Amino acid sequence: MIVGIVGDAKRAVAWERHLRPHNIVRQVVLAPHVHDLDRVDACFILDATPNRTEHLLDALKESIPCFFISDFIIPSKELERIHQTSKEAGVEVQLAHWPTLSPSTQWMKDKISKPQFIQIQRNLNRSKIAHSSPAFINAWTDELALCLKWIDSGIHLIEVKQSHLLPDQPQAIHLLIRFDSGASASIQIQVSSTLEQHSRYIAANKSFIECSVSKQELKYSFLDTQERLSFESKKFDSTKAAEKSALHFLKNVQLKKEVVYSAYDALRFSINLEKIKSKLL
């Protein structure tokens, strides 16, 4: 495959290093703008500028499958345009939601494809995100997007409670989501901790997974054919996440399969995020 990388030169070179090791990649072409590319089989667009959506749409209109690496939270109106243009062009666009794209999450989804319950707890040291409301929002919205994608069902009810240290400094949030499928998800984030912790617990009939996100250590517990409890442990290298996500995307493009996190997934998340934010006003 001939793969284009469009965006800031320094970031583009870093992404080129992620692509070079893969046999599927025959050539990597770096360019400042989509219009500077000759014909490519896929394109990585690295863009957090105000014109990022227009730059992505330019590539999609050229029928180029895209991996869009930008700020994750995008207004729903922009996502509607991205989704519609992608459909009209007949090409896939993958958005960079790293919690979903990570190899550890993909491994867990292979083990439990339809969770009945997800519980996420994250404690952050306030010094790391002091006076940064966006960092706090990113912490819980990342987990929300993961739950919505994984459970993949309509939402029956969302309950949300947020507390503040100061009026403009939230210190904790708890979301409880009930889905039409009967599944539920609980997300608890707090930023006044001395010890950092980030864990996910995923349960289904006869199986569950315990995941230490920070250590990328997982334990899969399940009942075998004789109804005995068995275990399988796994550890992932977080430094390889971007490289493996890039390879996964390119293979999906080559095989004409759906990408892991599409514009439709992002649009559904954005619509529900707007509903939750209205509850916090």
Secondary structure, DSSP 8 states (H G I E B T S, - for coil): -EEEEEE-HHHHHHHHHHHTT-TT--EEEEESSGGG--S-SEEEEE--STTHHHHHHHHHHTT--EEEES-S---HHHHHHHHHHHHHHT--EEE--HHHHSHHHHHHHHH-SS-SEEEEEEE--HHHHTT-HHHHHHHHHHHHHHHHHHH-S-EEEEEEEEEEEETTEEEEEEEEEEETTS-EEEEEEES--SS-EEEEEEEETTEEEEEETTTTEEEEEEE-TTS-EEEEEEE--GGGHHHHHHHHHHHHHHTT---SSBHHHHHHHHHHHHHHHHHH-
